[in-house]
Amino acid sequence: MRILFSNSSFNWGGVHLITDLLATGLDARGHQILILCRPGSVLQARLQERFECVSIAKGMDFSPLAVARIAYEINRFRPDVVLSLMDKDLRLTGPAARILGVPLVSRRANDRPLRDGPYHRFVYGTLATAHVANSAATRRSMLDSAPWLRPDRVRVIYNGIDAAAIAAAPPAGLPVPAHSTTVGFIARLETRKGVLDLLDAWPAVVAAQPKAHLVIAGRGPLEQEVARRVLQMVNAHFLGYRSDVANILNSVDILAMPSHWEGFGLVAAEAMAAGTPVVAANASSLPELIDDGVEGILVPPRDPGALADAIARLVRDPALRTAMGDRGRERVHRQFAVARMIDDYEEILRATATGG
């Protein structure tokens, strides 16, 4: 097949990693790939030496200039199918694909409801031929909020995890004492990621387990508040933005992911691939990744007390951490393998291209 990818996001994140894994895997299977990306994006910088990347995926929704440029590239490349990686791409590349009669598969990564109005009916119900949801929770939110979507056109495909690459990453140097038990938080610093809940919980963790240390990596709208609060806490360290996520995951003993909602929860699955147990909120897609008491511990969202108790329990029980880490590693290989993700995308892209 000739497959056109559209990814309009600027900074590197989970959607870029999935784009890279999918393009690489599909290319290795003999498919021809063209990637439309945002000008100056990290995705363009990282992939342009391996794939043809055209930096035009930018502009206001339905921008006539952007749609015309994208239509030119579609007409030139003549894809069998388009894969839209972001909601924004559906509103930029979707109109061009629709005009030229090219079917489009839209990937949705957020467990948030759609709006029920003419605009969203047109964007999600007309421009997209089929949808991929990255979790059952995301699919459920889509169908519950948009009864006009056909259930048979919304398929769950979990993100693939490159477990071998994560396991091979050397540990990062972290500013924690030797022989401490380290809890990591790696995410965008915003309310819905639960970082403030974790900071509220941390004093109770240290009171119960004085050798516990917390490291927080990320950036976002709460960055200044998080940095200020960390400075006032015992055994807490703010790392700022870090790109060496796999290295950090191989350095911490526990990952905290108290998100209020997720699309998939990529860093939780990556932690499992590193053999790191996860304390996560029992919300959104996270119970699809972690069975409570098996690969980690699930706690009620927005509950710092329960979060502190779960973290303290794992801090004081290294045998439990090891057992959960081993089971997490096994689950990633079983359920979230990259090859399985590529198989599933190849199947839906082929079916969509052929009208199946």
Contacts in CASP RR format, 6 or more apart in sequence:
PFRMAT RR
TARGET T0000
AUTHOR 0000-0000-0000
METHOD contacts of the structure
MODEL  1
MRILFSNSSFNWGGVHLITDLLATGLDARGHQILILCRPGSVLQARLQER
FECVSIAKGMDFSPLAVARIAYEINRFRPDVVLSLMDKDLRLTGPAARIL
GVPLVSRRANDRPLRDGPYHRFVYGTLATAHVANSAATRRSMLDSAPWLR
PDRVRVIYNGIDAAAIAAAPPAGLPVPAHSTTVGFIARLETRKGVLDLLD
AWPAVVAAQPKAHLVIAGRGPLEQEVARRVLQMVNAHFLGYRSDVANILN
SVDILAMPSHWEGFGLVAAEAMAAGTPVVAANASSLPELIDDGVEGILVP
PRDPGALADAIARLVRDPALRTAMGDRGRERVHRQFAVARMIDDYEEILR
ATATGG
1 31 0 8 1.000
1 32 0 8 1.000
1 79 0 8 1.000
1 80 0 8 1.000
1 81 0 8 1.000
1 349 0 8 1.000
1 350 0 8 1.000
1 353 0 8 1.000
2 31 0 8 1.000
2 32 0 8 1.000
2 34 0 8 1.000
2 77 0 8 1.000
2 78 0 8 1.000
2 79 0 8 1.000
2 80 0 8 1.000
3 26 0 8 1.000
3 31 0 8 1.000
3 32 0 8 1.000
3 33 0 8 1.000
3 34 0 8 1.000
3 79 0 8 1.000
3 80 0 8 1.000
3 81 0 8 1.000
3 82 0 8 1.000
3 83 0 8 1.000
3 349 0 8 1.000
4 33 0 8 1.000
4 34 0 8 1.000
4 35 0 8 1.000
4 36 0 8 1.000
4 73 0 8 1.000
4 74 0 8 1.000
4 77 0 8 1.000
4 79 0 8 1.000
4 81 0 8 1.000
4 82 0 8 1.000
4 83 0 8 1.000
4 93 0 8 1.000
4 102 0 8 1.000
5 19 0 8 1.000
5 22 0 8 1.000
5 23 0 8 1.000
5 33 0 8 1.000
5 34 0 8 1.000
5 35 0 8 1.000
5 36 0 8 1.000
5 82 0 8 1.000
5 83 0 8 1.000
5 85 0 8 1.000
6 35 0 8 1.000
6 36 0 8 1.000
6 57 0 8 1.000
6 70 0 8 1.000
6 82 0 8 1.000
6 83 0 8 1.000
6 84 0 8 1.000
6 85 0 8 1.000
6 86 0 8 1.000
6 89 0 8 1.000
6 92 0 8 1.000
6 93 0 8 1.000
6 94 0 8 1.000
7 15 0 8 1.000
7 16 0 8 1.000
7 19 0 8 1.000
7 35 0 8 1.000
7 36 0 8 1.000
7 37 0 8 1.000
7 38 0 8 1.000
7 41 0 8 1.000
7 43 0 8 1.000
7 57 0 8 1.000
7 85 0 8 1.000
7 86 0 8 1.000
7 89 0 8 1.000
8 36 0 8 1.000
8 37 0 8 1.000
8 38 0 8 1.000
8 57 0 8 1.000
8 58 0 8 1.000
8 86 0 8 1.000
8 88 0 8 1.000
8 89 0 8 1.000
8 92 0 8 1.000
9 15 0 8 1.000
9 16 0 8 1.000
9 38 0 8 1.000
9 41 0 8 1.000
9 43 0 8 1.000
9 85 0 8 1.000
9 86 0 8 1.000
9 88 0 8 1.000
10 38 0 8 1.000
10 40 0 8 1.000
10 41 0 8 1.000
10 42 0 8 1.000
11 41 0 8 1.000
11 42 0 8 1.000
12 42 0 8 1.000
12 43 0 8 1.000
12 46 0 8 1.000
12 243 0 8 1.000
14 159 0 8 1.000
14 266 0 8 1.000
15 85 0 8 1.000
15 86 0 8 1.000
15 109 0 8 1.000
16 42 0 8 1.000
16 43 0 8 1.000
16 46 0 8 1.000
17 266 0 8 1.000
18 85 0 8 1.000
18 107 0 8 1.000
18 159 0 8 1.000
18 160 0 8 1.000
18 341 0 8 1.000
19 35 0 8 1.000
19 43 0 8 1.000
19 47 0 8 1.000
19 85 0 8 1.000
20 43 0 8 1.000
20 46 0 8 1.000
20 47 0 8 1.000
21 160 0 8 1.000
21 162 0 8 1.000
21 338 0 8 1.000
21 341 0 8 1.000
21 342 0 8 1.000
22 83 0 8 1.000
22 341 0 8 1.000
22 342 0 8 1.000
22 345 0 8 1.000
23 33 0 8 1.000
23 35 0 8 1.000
23 47 0 8 1.000
23 50 0 8 1.000
23 51 0 8 1.000
24 50 0 8 1.000
25 338 0 8 1.000
25 342 0 8 1.000
26 33 0 8 1.000
26 342 0 8 1.000
26 345 0 8 1.000
26 346 0 8 1.000
27 33 0 8 1.000
27 50 0 8 1.000
27 51 0 8 1.000
29 342 0 8 1.000
29 346 0 8 1.000
31 346 0 8 1.000
33 51 0 8 1.000
33 52 0 8 1.000
34 51 0 8 1.000
34 52 0 8 1.000
34 54 0 8 1.000
34 73 0 8 1.000
34 77 0 8 1.000
34 79 0 8 1.000
35 43 0 8 1.000
35 47 0 8 1.000
35 51 0 8 1.000
35 52 0 8 1.000
35 53 0 8 1.000
35 54 0 8 1.000
36 53 0 8 1.000
36 54 0 8 1.000
36 56 0 8 1.000
36 57 0 8 1.000
36 70 0 8 1.000
36 73 0 8 1.000
36 89 0 8 1.000
36 93 0 8 1.000
37 43 0 8 1.000
37 44 0 8 1.000
37 47 0 8 1.000
37 53 0 8 1.000
37 54 0 8 1.000
37 55 0 8 1.000
37 57 0 8 1.000
38 44 0 8 1.000
38 55 0 8 1.000
38 57 0 8 1.000
38 58 0 8 1.000
39 55 0 8 1.000
39 56 0 8 1.000
39 58 0 8 1.000
40 55 0 8 1.000
41 55 0 8 1.000
43 53 0 8 1.000
44 53 0 8 1.000
44 55 0 8 1.000
47 53 0 8 1.000
54 73 0 8 1.000
56 66 0 8 1.000
56 69 0 8 1.000
56 70 0 8 1.000
56 73 0 8 1.000
57 66 0 8 1.000
57 70 0 8 1.000
57 88 0 8 1.000
57 89 0 8 1.000
57 92 0 8 1.000
57 93 0 8 1.000
58 66 0 8 1.000
58 92 0 8 1.000
59 65 0 8 1.000
59 66 0 8 1.000
59 92 0 8 1.000
60 66 0 8 1.000
61 88 0 8 1.000
61 91 0 8 1.000
61 92 0 8 1.000
62 91 0 8 1.000
62 92 0 8 1.000
62 95 0 8 1.000
63 92 0 8 1.000
66 92 0 8 1.000
67 92 0 8 1.000
67 95 0 8 1.000
67 96 0 8 1.000
67 99 0 8 1.000
68 96 0 8 1.000
70 92 0 8 1.000
70 93 0 8 1.000
70 96 0 8 1.000
71 96 0 8 1.000
71 99 0 8 1.000
71 100 0 8 1.000
74 82 0 8 1.000
74 93 0 8 1.000
74 96 0 8 1.000
74 97 0 8 1.000
74 100 0 8 1.000
74 102 0 8 1.000
75 100 0 8 1.000
79 102 0 8 1.000
80 102 0 8 1.000
80 353 0 8 1.000
81 102 0 8 1.000
81 103 0 8 1.000
81 104 0 8 1.000
81 105 0 8 1.000
81 349 0 8 1.000
81 350 0 8 1.000
81 352 0 8 1.000
81 353 0 8 1.000
82 93 0 8 1.000
82 94 0 8 1.000
82 97 0 8 1.000
82 102 0 8 1.000
82 103 0 8 1.000
82 104 0 8 1.000
82 105 0 8 1.000
83 104 0 8 1.000
83 105 0 8 1.000
83 107 0 8 1.000
83 345 0 8 1.000
83 349 0 8 1.000
84 90 0 8 1.000
84 93 0 8 1.000
84 94 0 8 1.000
84 104 0 8 1.000
84 105 0 8 1.000
84 106 0 8 1.000
84 107 0 8 1.000
84 128 0 8 1.000
85 107 0 8 1.000
86 107 0 8 1.000
87 106 0 8 1.000
87 108 0 8 1.000
87 110 0 8 1.000
89 106 0 8 1.000
90 104 0 8 1.000
90 106 0 8 1.000
90 123 0 8 1.000
90 124 0 8 1.000
90 127 0 8 1.000
90 128 0 8 1.000
91 123 0 8 1.000
91 127 0 8 1.000
93 104 0 8 1.000
94 104 0 8 1.000
94 127 0 8 1.000
94 128 0 8 1.000
95 127 0 8 1.000
97 103 0 8 1.000
97 104 0 8 1.000
97 127 0 8 1.000
98 104 0 8 1.000
98 126 0 8 1.000
98 127 0 8 1.000
103 129 0 8 1.000
103 130 0 8 1.000
103 352 0 8 1.000
103 353 0 8 1.000
103 355 0 8 1.000
104 127 0 8 1.000
104 128 0 8 1.000
104 129 0 8 1.000
104 130 0 8 1.000
104 352 0 8 1.000
105 128 0 8 1.000
105 129 0 8 1.000
105 130 0 8 1.000
105 131 0 8 1.000
105 132 0 8 1.000
105 348 0 8 1.000
105 349 0 8 1.000
105 352 0 8 1.000
106 124 0 8 1.000
106 127 0 8 1.000
106 128 0 8 1.000
106 130 0 8 1.000
106 131 0 8 1.000
106 132 0 8 1.000
107 131 0 8 1.000
107 132 0 8 1.000
107 134 0 8 1.000
108 131 0 8 1.000
108 132 0 8 1.000
108 133 0 8 1.000
108 134 0 8 1.000
108 138 0 8 1.000
108 142 0 8 1.000
109 134 0 8 1.000
109 138 0 8 1.000
109 263 0 8 1.000
109 264 0 8 1.000
110 138 0 8 1.000
110 263 0 8 1.000
111 135 0 8 1.000
111 137 0 8 1.000
111 138 0 8 1.000
111 141 0 8 1.000
111 261 0 8 1.000
111 262 0 8 1.000
111 263 0 8 1.000
111 284 0 8 1.000
111 285 0 8 1.000
112 141 0 8 1.000
112 261 0 8 1.000
113 141 0 8 1.000
113 142 0 8 1.000
113 144 0 8 1.000
113 145 0 8 1.000
113 146 0 8 1.000
114 120 0 8 1.000
114 124 0 8 1.000
114 141 0 8 1.000
114 142 0 8 1.000
114 145 0 8 1.000
114 146 0 8 1.000
114 149 0 8 1.000
115 145 0 8 1.000
116 145 0 8 1.000
116 146 0 8 1.000
116 147 0 8 1.000
116 148 0 8 1.000
120 146 0 8 1.000
121 146 0 8 1.000
121 148 0 8 1.000
124 131 0 8 1.000
124 142 0 8 1.000
124 146 0 8 1.000
124 149 0 8 1.000
125 146 0 8 1.000
125 148 0 8 1.000
125 149 0 8 1.000
129 153 0 8 1.000
129 352 0 8 1.000
130 153 0 8 1.000
130 154 0 8 1.000
130 155 0 8 1.000
130 348 0 8 1.000
130 351 0 8 1.000
130 352 0 8 1.000
131 142 0 8 1.000
131 149 0 8 1.000
131 153 0 8 1.000
131 154 0 8 1.000
131 155 0 8 1.000
132 154 0 8 1.000
132 155 0 8 1.000
132 156 0 8 1.000
132 157 0 8 1.000
132 345 0 8 1.000
132 348 0 8 1.000
133 139 0 8 1.000
133 142 0 8 1.000
133 154 0 8 1.000
133 155 0 8 1.000
133 156 0 8 1.000
133 157 0 8 1.000
134 156 0 8 1.000
134 157 0 8 1.000
134 158 0 8 1.000
134 159 0 8 1.000
134 263 0 8 1.000
134 264 0 8 1.000
134 285 0 8 1.000
135 156 0 8 1.000
135 158 0 8 1.000
135 262 0 8 1.000
135 263 0 8 1.000
135 264 0 8 1.000
135 284 0 8 1.000
135 285 0 8 1.000
135 288 0 8 1.000
136 156 0 8 1.000
136 285 0 8 1.000
136 288 0 8 1.000
137 262 0 8 1.000
137 263 0 8 1.000
137 284 0 8 1.000
137 285 0 8 1.000
137 288 0 8 1.000
138 156 0 8 1.000
138 263 0 8 1.000
138 264 0 8 1.000
138 285 0 8 1.000
139 154 0 8 1.000
139 155 0 8 1.000
139 156 0 8 1.000
142 149 0 8 1.000
142 154 0 8 1.000
143 149 0 8 1.000
143 151 0 8 1.000
143 154 0 8 1.000
155 344 0 8 1.000
155 348 0 8 1.000
157 341 0 8 1.000
157 344 0 8 1.000
157 345 0 8 1.000
157 348 0 8 1.000
158 264 0 8 1.000
158 288 0 8 1.000
158 335 0 8 1.000
158 336 0 8 1.000
158 340 0 8 1.000
158 341 0 8 1.000
159 264 0 8 1.000
159 265 0 8 1.000
159 266 0 8 1.000
159 269 0 8 1.000
159 336 0 8 1.000
159 341 0 8 1.000
160 269 0 8 1.000
160 336 0 8 1.000
160 337 0 8 1.000
160 338 0 8 1.000
160 340 0 8 1.000
160 341 0 8 1.000
161 266 0 8 1.000
161 269 0 8 1.000
161 270 0 8 1.000
161 272 0 8 1.000
161 273 0 8 1.000
161 332 0 8 1.000
161 336 0 8 1.000
161 337 0 8 1.000
161 338 0 8 1.000
162 273 0 8 1.000
162 338 0 8 1.000
163 273 0 8 1.000
163 329 0 8 1.000
163 332 0 8 1.000
163 333 0 8 1.000
163 336 0 8 1.000
163 337 0 8 1.000
165 246 0 8 1.000
166 246 0 8 1.000
166 249 0 8 1.000
166 250 0 8 1.000
166 270 0 8 1.000
166 273 0 8 1.000
166 274 0 8 1.000
167 250 0 8 1.000
167 273 0 8 1.000
167 274 0 8 1.000
167 329 0 8 1.000
169 244 0 8 1.000
169 246 0 8 1.000
169 247 0 8 1.000
169 249 0 8 1.000
169 250 0 8 1.000
169 274 0 8 1.000
170 247 0 8 1.000
170 250 0 8 1.000
171 247 0 8 1.000
171 250 0 8 1.000
171 251 0 8 1.000
172 242 0 8 1.000
172 244 0 8 1.000
172 247 0 8 1.000
172 248 0 8 1.000
172 250 0 8 1.000
172 251 0 8 1.000
173 247 0 8 1.000
173 251 0 8 1.000
174 182 0 8 1.000
174 215 0 8 1.000
174 237 0 8 1.000
174 239 0 8 1.000
174 248 0 8 1.000
174 251 0 8 1.000
174 252 0 8 1.000
175 215 0 8 1.000
175 237 0 8 1.000
175 239 0 8 1.000
176 182 0 8 1.000
176 213 0 8 1.000
176 215 0 8 1.000
176 237 0 8 1.000
177 213 0 8 1.000
179 211 0 8 1.000
180 211 0 8 1.000
180 212 0 8 1.000
180 213 0 8 1.000
180 235 0 8 1.000
181 209 0 8 1.000
181 211 0 8 1.000
181 212 0 8 1.000
181 213 0 8 1.000
181 253 0 8 1.000
181 254 0 8 1.000
181 315 0 8 1.000
181 318 0 8 1.000
182 212 0 8 1.000
182 213 0 8 1.000
182 214 0 8 1.000
182 215 0 8 1.000
182 251 0 8 1.000
182 252 0 8 1.000
182 253 0 8 1.000
182 254 0 8 1.000
183 205 0 8 1.000
183 212 0 8 1.000
183 213 0 8 1.000
183 214 0 8 1.000
183 215 0 8 1.000
183 252 0 8 1.000
183 253 0 8 1.000
183 254 0 8 1.000
183 255 0 8 1.000
183 256 0 8 1.000
183 311 0 8 1.000
183 315 0 8 1.000
184 214 0 8 1.000
184 215 0 8 1.000
184 216 0 8 1.000
184 217 0 8 1.000
184 248 0 8 1.000
184 252 0 8 1.000
184 254 0 8 1.000
184 255 0 8 1.000
184 256 0 8 1.000
185 195 0 8 1.000
185 198 0 8 1.000
185 214 0 8 1.000
185 215 0 8 1.000
185 216 0 8 1.000
185 217 0 8 1.000
185 255 0 8 1.000
185 256 0 8 1.000
185 257 0 8 1.000
186 216 0 8 1.000
186 217 0 8 1.000
186 218 0 8 1.000
186 242 0 8 1.000
186 245 0 8 1.000
186 248 0 8 1.000
186 249 0 8 1.000
186 255 0 8 1.000
186 267 0 8 1.000
187 193 0 8 1.000
187 195 0 8 1.000
187 218 0 8 1.000
187 257 0 8 1.000
187 259 0 8 1.000
187 267 0 8 1.000
188 218 0 8 1.000
188 219 0 8 1.000
188 220 0 8 1.000
189 195 0 8 1.000
189 216 0 8 1.000
189 218 0 8 1.000
189 219 0 8 1.000
189 220 0 8 1.000
189 221 0 8 1.000
189 222 0 8 1.000
189 223 0 8 1.000
189 226 0 8 1.000
190 220 0 8 1.000
190 221 0 8 1.000
190 222 0 8 1.000
191 222 0 8 1.000
191 260 0 8 1.000
192 259 0 8 1.000
192 260 0 8 1.000
192 261 0 8 1.000
193 258 0 8 1.000
193 259 0 8 1.000
193 260 0 8 1.000
194 258 0 8 1.000
194 259 0 8 1.000
194 260 0 8 1.000
194 281 0 8 1.000
194 301 0 8 1.000
194 302 0 8 1.000
195 216 0 8 1.000
195 222 0 8 1.000
195 226 0 8 1.000
195 258 0 8 1.000
196 222 0 8 1.000
196 225 0 8 1.000
196 226 0 8 1.000
197 258 0 8 1.000
197 301 0 8 1.000
197 302 0 8 1.000
197 303 0 8 1.000
197 304 0 8 1.000
197 307 0 8 1.000
198 214 0 8 1.000
198 216 0 8 1.000
198 256 0 8 1.000
198 258 0 8 1.000
198 304 0 8 1.000
198 307 0 8 1.000
199 226 0 8 1.000
199 229 0 8 1.000
199 230 0 8 1.000
199 233 0 8 1.000
199 236 0 8 1.000
200 304 0 8 1.000
201 258 0 8 1.000
201 304 0 8 1.000
201 305 0 8 1.000
201 307 0 8 1.000
201 308 0 8 1.000
201 311 0 8 1.000
202 214 0 8 1.000
202 233 0 8 1.000
202 236 0 8 1.000
202 308 0 8 1.000
203 233 0 8 1.000
203 234 0 8 1.000
204 304 0 8 1.000
204 305 0 8 1.000
204 308 0 8 1.000
204 309 0 8 1.000
204 312 0 8 1.000
205 212 0 8 1.000
205 214 0 8 1.000
205 308 0 8 1.000
205 311 0 8 1.000
205 312 0 8 1.000
205 315 0 8 1.000
206 212 0 8 1.000
206 233 0 8 1.000
206 234 0 8 1.000
206 235 0 8 1.000
208 308 0 8 1.000
208 312 0 8 1.000
208 315 0 8 1.000
208 316 0 8 1.000
209 312 0 8 1.000
209 315 0 8 1.000
209 316 0 8 1.000
210 235 0 8 1.000
211 315 0 8 1.000
212 235 0 8 1.000
212 311 0 8 1.000
212 312 0 8 1.000
212 315 0 8 1.000
213 235 0 8 1.000
213 236 0 8 1.000
213 237 0 8 1.000
214 230 0 8 1.000
214 233 0 8 1.000
214 235 0 8 1.000
214 236 0 8 1.000
214 237 0 8 1.000
214 256 0 8 1.000
215 237 0 8 1.000
215 238 0 8 1.000
215 239 0 8 1.000
215 248 0 8 1.000
215 252 0 8 1.000
216 226 0 8 1.000
216 230 0 8 1.000
216 236 0 8 1.000
216 237 0 8 1.000
216 238 0 8 1.000
216 239 0 8 1.000
216 240 0 8 1.000
217 239 0 8 1.000
217 240 0 8 1.000
217 241 0 8 1.000
217 242 0 8 1.000
217 245 0 8 1.000
217 248 0 8 1.000
218 239 0 8 1.000
218 240 0 8 1.000
218 241 0 8 1.000
218 242 0 8 1.000
219 240 0 8 1.000
219 241 0 8 1.000
223 240 0 8 1.000
226 238 0 8 1.000
227 238 0 8 1.000
227 240 0 8 1.000
230 236 0 8 1.000
230 237 0 8 1.000
230 238 0 8 1.000
231 238 0 8 1.000
239 248 0 8 1.000
242 248 0 8 1.000
245 267 0 8 1.000
245 270 0 8 1.000
246 270 0 8 1.000
246 274 0 8 1.000
249 255 0 8 1.000
249 267 0 8 1.000
249 270 0 8 1.000
249 271 0 8 1.000
249 273 0 8 1.000
249 274 0 8 1.000
249 276 0 8 1.000
250 274 0 8 1.000
250 276 0 8 1.000
252 276 0 8 1.000
253 276 0 8 1.000
253 314 0 8 1.000
253 315 0 8 1.000
253 318 0 8 1.000
253 321 0 8 1.000
254 276 0 8 1.000
254 277 0 8 1.000
254 278 0 8 1.000
254 279 0 8 1.000
254 311 0 8 1.000
254 314 0 8 1.000
254 315 0 8 1.000
254 321 0 8 1.000
255 267 0 8 1.000
255 268 0 8 1.000
255 271 0 8 1.000
255 276 0 8 1.000
255 277 0 8 1.000
255 278 0 8 1.000
255 279 0 8 1.000
256 278 0 8 1.000
256 279 0 8 1.000
256 280 0 8 1.000
256 307 0 8 1.000
256 311 0 8 1.000
257 265 0 8 1.000
257 267 0 8 1.000
257 268 0 8 1.000
257 271 0 8 1.000
257 278 0 8 1.000
257 279 0 8 1.000
257 280 0 8 1.000
257 281 0 8 1.000
257 286 0 8 1.000
258 279 0 8 1.000
258 280 0 8 1.000
258 281 0 8 1.000
258 299 0 8 1.000
258 301 0 8 1.000
258 307 0 8 1.000
259 265 0 8 1.000
259 280 0 8 1.000
259 281 0 8 1.000
259 283 0 8 1.000
259 284 0 8 1.000
259 286 0 8 1.000
259 301 0 8 1.000
260 281 0 8 1.000
260 283 0 8 1.000
260 284 0 8 1.000
260 301 0 8 1.000
260 302 0 8 1.000
261 283 0 8 1.000
261 284 0 8 1.000
262 283 0 8 1.000
262 284 0 8 1.000
262 285 0 8 1.000
262 286 0 8 1.000
263 284 0 8 1.000
263 285 0 8 1.000
264 285 0 8 1.000
264 289 0 8 1.000
265 285 0 8 1.000
265 286 0 8 1.000
265 289 0 8 1.000
268 278 0 8 1.000
268 280 0 8 1.000
268 286 0 8 1.000
268 289 0 8 1.000
268 290 0 8 1.000
269 289 0 8 1.000
269 332 0 8 1.000
269 336 0 8 1.000
271 277 0 8 1.000
271 278 0 8 1.000
272 278 0 8 1.000
272 289 0 8 1.000
272 290 0 8 1.000
272 295 0 8 1.000
272 325 0 8 1.000
272 328 0 8 1.000
272 329 0 8 1.000
272 331 0 8 1.000
272 332 0 8 1.000
273 328 0 8 1.000
273 329 0 8 1.000
273 332 0 8 1.000
273 336 0 8 1.000
274 329 0 8 1.000
275 325 0 8 1.000
275 326 0 8 1.000
275 328 0 8 1.000
275 329 0 8 1.000
276 325 0 8 1.000
277 295 0 8 1.000
277 296 0 8 1.000
277 297 0 8 1.000
277 314 0 8 1.000
277 320 0 8 1.000
277 321 0 8 1.000
277 324 0 8 1.000
277 325 0 8 1.000
277 328 0 8 1.000
278 289 0 8 1.000
278 290 0 8 1.000
278 295 0 8 1.000
278 296 0 8 1.000
278 297 0 8 1.000
279 296 0 8 1.000
279 297 0 8 1.000
279 299 0 8 1.000
279 307 0 8 1.000
279 310 0 8 1.000
279 311 0 8 1.000
279 314 0 8 1.000
280 286 0 8 1.000
280 289 0 8 1.000
280 290 0 8 1.000
280 296 0 8 1.000
280 297 0 8 1.000
280 298 0 8 1.000
280 299 0 8 1.000
281 298 0 8 1.000
281 299 0 8 1.000
281 300 0 8 1.000
281 301 0 8 1.000
281 302 0 8 1.000
282 292 0 8 1.000
282 298 0 8 1.000
282 299 0 8 1.000
282 300 0 8 1.000
282 301 0 8 1.000
283 301 0 8 1.000
286 298 0 8 1.000
287 298 0 8 1.000
289 295 0 8 1.000
289 331 0 8 1.000
289 336 0 8 1.000
290 296 0 8 1.000
290 298 0 8 1.000
292 298 0 8 1.000
293 324 0 8 1.000
294 324 0 8 1.000
294 327 0 8 1.000
294 328 0 8 1.000
295 324 0 8 1.000
295 325 0 8 1.000
295 327 0 8 1.000
295 328 0 8 1.000
295 331 0 8 1.000
296 314 0 8 1.000
296 324 0 8 1.000
296 325 0 8 1.000
296 328 0 8 1.000
297 310 0 8 1.000
297 313 0 8 1.000
297 314 0 8 1.000
299 306 0 8 1.000
299 307 0 8 1.000
299 309 0 8 1.000
299 310 0 8 1.000
300 306 0 8 1.000
313 320 0 8 1.000
314 320 0 8 1.000
314 321 0 8 1.000
314 324 0 8 1.000
END
